């Protein structure tokens, strides 16, 4: 079919969105896979009069909403944790927030994806923003080797009411700061100044500390291949301030504490 290549080009970004929406790599990828399977089986079709990206995201929402209404695996358990964090941000509210802030759709385009009137999409977006702004503040560790970007991130998290406890430029510095500060959130670049991986630095931090993470990269498609464990929350460089704020809200929203983890 003529839309095969455009669909494949959009797949990594749909996976990123699905993971941010569900808070889970496996569940998000599962919904994306179900969407493509439904398209192959002819259960749903793309709107040929609309751009492929818009039509694909709309198709995804049909399969995701069906699974949500049917209580997909692990959804009830995670929703209880999320409710304790941000009681006002419902799944439908989060969709509007992420579609506009993270994926760059207009409110009108988000309404098309969601299958609602533009006024309703705007209402959901506004409600989600209010809920995100009302969340409890936390301490943030930034792992970023570009000073200007690090300063920008510091400003963004400060605007959200969070406190930056340190900025690390290398793997070893990130682990050291995490050990000393025990942050409540980590923002991590993927490639660091010493040639090491921000993903590896975070992996070492998570061995001892239970903390949500948002990764930042200029090449999201390289991380969303399905070939290895991948981040659930991923923002693309150059990033938009609102997109970073939305992902921070989602990461905190879905974080499930691990009571058995002992900090060393």
C-alpha positions in Angstrom: 0.0 0.0 0.0 1.2 3.5 -0.8 1.1 4.6 2.9 3.3 1.9 4.2 6.5 3.9 4.3 4.9 7.0 5.9 3.3 4.8 8.5 6.6 3.2 9.4 8.2 6.6 9.7 5.6 7.6 12.2 5.8 4.3 14.2 8.6 5.4 16.6 6.8 8.6 17.5 3.5 6.8 18.0 5.4 4.4 20.3 6.8 7.3 22.2 3.3 8.8 22.6 1.8 5.5 23.6 4.4 5.0 26.3 3.9 8.4 27.7 0.2 7.9 27.7 0.2 4.6 29.5 3.3 5.0 31.6 4.6 1.6 30.4 6.9 0.5 27.6 5.3 -2.9 27.3 1.7 -1.7 27.5 2.3 1.3 25.2 4.0 -0.9 22.6 1.2 -3.4 22.9 -1.4 -0.8 22.0 0.7 0.3 19.0 1.0 -3.3 17.8 -2.7 -3.8 18.2 -3.3 -0.7 16.1 -1.2 -1.9 13.2 -2.7 -5.3 13.5 -6.2 -3.8 13.3 -5.2 -1.9 10.2 -3.8 -5.0 8.6 -7.0 -6.9 9.4 -9.2 -4.2 8.1 -10.9 -3.7 11.4 -10.1 0.0 11.2 -9.0 2.2 8.3 -7.1 5.4 7.8 -8.8 8.6 6.7 -7.4 9.1 3.2 -8.4 12.7 3.2 -6.2 13.5 6.2 -2.4 13.5 6.7 -1.0 10.0 7.6 0.2 11.2 11.0 -3.2 12.5 12.0 -5.1 9.4 10.7 -2.6 7.0 12.4 -3.0 8.7 15.8 -6.7 8.6 15.4 -6.6 4.9 14.6 -4.4 4.3 17.7 -6.9 6.1 19.9 -9.7 3.8 18.7 -7.8 0.7 19.8 -6.5 2.3 23.0 -9.9 3.5 24.1 -11.3 0.0 23.4 -8.7 -1.6 25.6 -9.2 1.1 28.2 -12.9 0.4 28.4 -12.1 -3.3 28.6 -9.7 -2.7 31.5 -6.4 -3.6 29.8 -3.7 -5.6 31.7 -2.3 -3.7 34.7 -4.3 -0.5 34.0 -6.5 -0.7 37.2 -3.5 -1.1 39.5 -1.5 1.7 37.9 -4.6 4.0 37.8 -4.9 3.7 41.6 -1.3 5.0 42.0 -1.9 7.7 39.5 -5.1 8.8 41.2 -3.2 9.4 44.4 -0.8 11.7 42.5 -3.1 13.7 40.3 -6.7 12.9 40.9 -8.1 15.4 38.3 -6.0 14.2 35.4 -8.1 11.5 33.7 -6.8 9.3 30.8 -8.8 11.4 28.3 -7.4 14.6 29.8 -3.8 13.3 29.4 -4.4 12.5 25.8 -5.2 16.1 25.0 -2.2 17.3 26.9 0.3 15.0 25.3 -1.1 15.4 21.8 -0.7 19.2 21.9 2.4 19.6 24.1 4.5 16.6 23.2 3.4 15.7 19.7 2.9 19.2 18.5 -0.7 18.9 17.3 -3.0 21.9 17.4 -6.1 21.7 19.6 -8.1 21.3 16.4 -6.0 18.4 15.3 -6.1 16.8 18.7 -9.9 17.0 18.6 -9.8 15.1 15.3 -7.5 12.4 16.8 -9.8 12.1 19.9 -13.0 12.2 17.9 -14.4 15.1 19.9 -15.4 18.7 19.3 -12.6 21.3 19.4 -14.2 22.9 22.5 -14.1 19.6 24.3 -10.5 19.0 23.4 -9.6 22.5 24.7 -11.5 21.8 27.9 -9.6 18.5 28.5 -6.3 20.2 27.7 -7.0 23.0 30.2 -8.1 20.6 32.9 -4.9 18.5 32.4 -2.7 21.5 32.6 -4.3 22.6 35.9 -3.9 19.2 37.4 -0.3 19.0 36.4 0.4 22.4 37.9 -1.2 21.3 41.2 1.1 18.3 41.7 3.5 18.2 44.7 7.0 19.6 44.1 10.0 17.3 44.1 13.8 17.4 43.9 15.2 17.0 40.4 18.6 15.8 39.2 19.6 16.9 35.7 22.0 14.8 33.7 23.1 17.1 30.8 26.5 18.0 29.3 25.4 21.1 27.4 25.4 24.1 29.9 22.8 26.1 28.0 20.4 23.2 27.8 21.0 22.4 31.5 20.2 26.0 32.4 17.0 25.9 30.3 15.9 22.7 32.1 16.7 24.2 35.5 14.4 27.1 34.6 11.6 24.9 33.4 11.5 22.6 36.4 11.7 25.7 38.7 8.7 27.1 36.9 6.8 23.9 37.8 7.7 24.4 41.5 10.4 21.7 41.6 13.9 22.2 43.0 17.1 21.2 41.1 19.5 19.5 43.4 22.3 19.1 40.9 23.5 19.0 37.3 25.8 16.2 36.2 27.8 16.1 32.9 29.1 12.6 33.2 28.1 9.1 34.2 30.2 9.1 37.4 29.1 12.5 38.4 25.4 11.6 37.9 25.7 8.5 40.2 27.6 10.5 42.8 25.0 13.3 42.9 22.1 10.8 43.0 23.7 9.1 46.0 24.2 12.4 47.9 20.8 14.0 47.0 18.3 11.2 46.5 16.2 13.1 43.9 12.6 12.5 43.2 12.9 12.9 39.5 15.8 12.5 36.9 16.0 14.4 33.6 18.8 12.7 31.5 20.4 13.3 28.2 21.3 10.2 26.3 24.9 11.1 25.3 27.2 12.6 27.9 30.4 14.6 27.8 32.7 11.7 28.7 31.3 9.6 25.9 29.2 7.5 28.3 25.5 6.8 28.0 22.9 8.7 30.1 20.8 5.5 29.9 23.6 3.5 31.6 24.0 6.2 34.2 20.3 6.1 35.0 20.4 2.3 35.1 23.1 2.5 37.8 21.1 5.0 39.7 17.9 2.9 39.6 19.8 0.0 41.1 19.7 1.9 44.4 17.1 4.6 44.1 13.4 4.4 43.1 12.9 7.5 40.9 11.0 8.4 37.7 13.1 9.3 34.7 12.6 11.4 31.6 15.2 11.0 28.8 16.2 13.7 26.4 17.6 13.0 23.0 18.0 14.5 19.5 17.4 11.0 17.9 14.3 9.4 19.5 14.0 6.9 16.6 17.3 5.4 17.5 16.0 4.5 20.9 12.6 3.2 19.8 13.7 0.2 17.8 12.2 -2.6 19.9 15.6 -4.3 20.1 16.4 -3.5 23.7 14.9 -2.1 26.9 13.9 1.4 26.1 12.7 4.5 28.1 9.0 5.0 28.6 9.3 8.8 28.8 11.3 10.4 26.0 11.4 14.1 24.8 13.1 15.2 21.6 15.8 17.8 21.2 15.4 20.6 20.4 12.6 20.5 22.9 9.6 22.8 23.6 9.2 23.9 27.2 5.7 22.7 27.4 6.6 19.3 26.1 9.2 18.8 28.8 6.7 19.9 31.4 4.1 17.5 30.1 6.5 14.6 30.2 7.6 15.5 33.8 4.0 15.5 34.8 3.4 12.1 33.2 6.5 10.6 34.7 5.5 11.7 38.2 1.9 10.7 37.5 2.7 7.1 36.7 5.6 6.5 39.1 5.0 3.3 41.1 7.1 3.2 44.3 9.0 0.0 44.9 8.8 -0.4 48.7 11.2 -3.3 48.7 14.1 -1.3 47.2 16.7 -0.4 49.8 18.8 2.8 49.2 22.5 2.1 49.6 
